[in-house]
Amino acid sequence: MHHEPNEVQPGETEPEKMGFVTVQWAIEDRTSAEQCEAYGANAVELLLISTDTNQVTRQVVPCERFDVSVQVPAEDYVGTLTLIDEKGKVVSDPLPVGPFEVNGKEETTRRVSFPAAQQGGDQRRGEDRRRGEDQRRGGDQRRGDDQRRGDDQRRGDDQRRGDDQRR
């Protein structure tokens, strides 16, 4: 099958309607493999979402690369960058990438920096979450006790009212 130069096939985007976005990241403003190890991250997941079409572009690259370039249609985008471990489990909060515009004339570059890794951060977050659940459970129990107390008081009032009426 013969194609003319710059001929666009069905499903393809015209070359001048494509552009490149490069996302660079650091951890604590540094780009060393030790920073990735401190998070337990061996990769970074980049999600770009076109605000024009809602099309999602996903790239996963090694953490110690500290940059990724993606060719996408020339549109407006938002996105996130997230550190993940070797099993694909998220080990950081996602950082926003954008909003920004990609055009076919020049490369767009975005830079983000993750905060320092917290030692045992996941464990602490879990303990905080459990502590919150325990406190809520205690509040629910107290609310239940208060409701029962109220029911008991009303029952007692109803009984006294009935006694008064019978007299």
Phi, psi and omega in degrees: 000126183263133177243138174288150176304139180064013177285134182260127178273157177306136180087350179265158176255140179302140183307319182287352178260015177246156177207170180248139170239133175246128176247125178248141179227161175219166174237119185056039180061021178234154180236071177234148181303330180299328179296318178297316180299322180300328177277343189077024183261132173246356179211167176232135177254123176254125173243123175245133181237122177289125177282350177274317186241353185065014177290135181255132174245128182238133175227137174238125182225160178302140182302316187287001175285325177061015168195156177211137176245137182226135174268127183221162174301146180289101183207183175268143185224156163229168179184181177221156175233128185224136175279136179227155179270185185294342179265001181087007179280136180292131179238009177214164169287146177291138176261139179289141175236102180112184013286154179202166181245139174248131175233169184278000185262327182217155180284139176261133179239133176237142179234137176222156178225125176283149175289169179301146177291138176265131178294123180068023184304318181296319181296316180298317179300320179296317179296318178299318181297315180296319180300318179297319179295318179297318179296318179296319180300318178299319178296318179296319180295316179299318178300318178298317179299316180297318180296317179297318179302317179297318179297317180298317180296317180296319178301315179297318178297317180298318180297316180297319178299317179297319179298317181296321182291323182292331183292000000 
